[in-house]
Amino acid sequence: MLMLATGVLAQGTDSGNGRAAMLDTLFAKLQSTADPLAAQALEQAIWEQWTMVPDPGQRQLMLRGIAEMQQQELQNAIATFTKLIEIAPELSEAWNKRATVYWLVGNLSASIADICETVKREPRHFGAYSGLGMIRAQQGEPARAVAAFELARKYNPHIVGIDDEIARLKALAGNDVSDDPLGCGQRTAGR
């Protein structure tokens, strides 16, 4: 079974060089570790770095939106994350959380649009790529699903089941290749 990072937090824009350096270090360690427990701890540390919203008002909106998601108040969560995006459009996780909520309510086109905004702000967002892969597979677009899952794996090679899912989708895709593999209006979002 493919275990994907959904419903997790991230913040793409760094409020200081320290956070960017910390994320770079964490991603480098995530690439090089062979220990599953270390990989899990590094993954959690990356999410914690992404989660940090330094502004108290923005943090309050983020936490309220998350609580609304957990309580299945999905329309309220969309409104909360929209407000957060309006005041802090640089926060990749505001986009990612709203993408998740849009997916939960079945608005796949809005979810895809927000995922594309997420990866513009945080090109290593393996959770967003995983979500995009799931949506593309659900929509019967195996080549685009493969492209998204390969980027998820590029930044987090420890996602359980992703290799099997990529192989399965590659078999479905055949030789299908798109000029815009993710459907985000760019060749790839990855660095």
C-alpha positions, 0 to 999 in steps of 0.5 A: 500500500502506498503511504503518502504524506497528506494532511501534513504541514509545510512552509515554503518561504523562509523567514531567515537564512537559518531555516533555509540552511536547516532545511537544506541540511535535513534534506541532505541527511534524508537523502543519505540515510539508510536507517528507516527510523532516522528517515522517519525522524528527518521527515518529521523534522522537515515538516516541523521546519515547514510548519513554523509560521513565525507571525502569531496571527498567521500561526493562529489562522494555520492552527484554526484551519488545521483544527477545522480540517480535523473536525471535518469543517471543510468549508470553514477550513477552505475559508481560513486557508484562503484568508491566510493565503491572502495575507501571506501568499508566500506560505507554501503550506497555506496553499498545500493545506487548502489543496488537501481540503479541496481534494477532500471535498472533491474539487480536484482542479482547485486542489491541483492549482493549489498544489502547483502554487505549493511547489512553486514556493517549496520545490522539495514538497514531497507531500504536495507531489505525492498528493498530485500523483494520487490525483493524477492517477485518480483522473486516469493520467498515469504519465503525470502521476508518474512525474509527480511521484518521481519528484516526491521520491526524489526529495524523499526516497523513503516513501513506503510503496512509492517504487511499486506505484511508479512501476504500476503507473509506468506500465499503464502510461506506456510511452505517454509523455507530456510537455507539461508532465505535472500539469502545472505549466512548467516542465518540472517544479523540482530543483 
